[in-house]
Amino acid sequence: MKRIAFLPILLILAILADPAAGSAFMRVIEAPTVHVSACGEANFTITVQNQGGDGEYARLIYRGLTQGLWIKDEGSAKYVYQGGKVKFNLTLAAGNIVPGNYNFDIGFAAKGSPANYRRIDVVVERPTLDDVPAPAAAEASAATEQEGAEATAEVTQAQPEAEVPAEEQAEGQAQPEEKSPGPGAALAVLALVLASRRLAL
């Protein structure tokens, strides 16, 4: 009887010694290193396990996000059974941020569970043309075309004009027209011929 009387006391002591045994205890067990381009986005998935004694709804919370990085999260909570695992699909967005290595923490808002933050490493890479939003990409393309046009114009202006040979210049110049004798001169010659014939007679 004494042993039976001690069982509730032992059970209470066990619960006090391990608070997770009687409540939810959420923990991130899988989290990748996230690679994202500046001015771009990257999808990633984390796996959460409830290592406590009760099932509970869990909602993700974040801390330590660098300015220029943010999480696109619907903010909805998911129910995690005792010993169960749940995946959260997230999107990390990056603004105009300097490429480099960053990190932030993901934790939980769940009844009876501590936050249990887990660090997530982020590698921000240099952006490519595909990562730049459409308006910025159009401006970049237009700027490239303008630079190409300006370079072509400079090359054209730098080329010397071809010299035209002197002979071709002479041929191109207008030649003076040769004047033919008019009808009056012809009549005068004819009159002189007739006069000379009369004198001869």
Buried (B, 14 or more C-beta within 10 A) or exposed (E): EEEEEEEEEEEEEEBEEEBBBBBBBBBBEEBEEBBBBBBBEBEBEBEBBBBBBBBBBBBBBBEEBBEBBBBEBEEEBBEBEEEEEBEBEBBBBBEEBEBEEBBBBBBBEBEBBBBBBBEBEBBBBEBEEEBBEEEBEEEEEEEEEEEEEEEEEEEEEEEEEEEEEEEEEEEEEEEEEEEEEEEEEEEEEEEEEEEEEEEEE
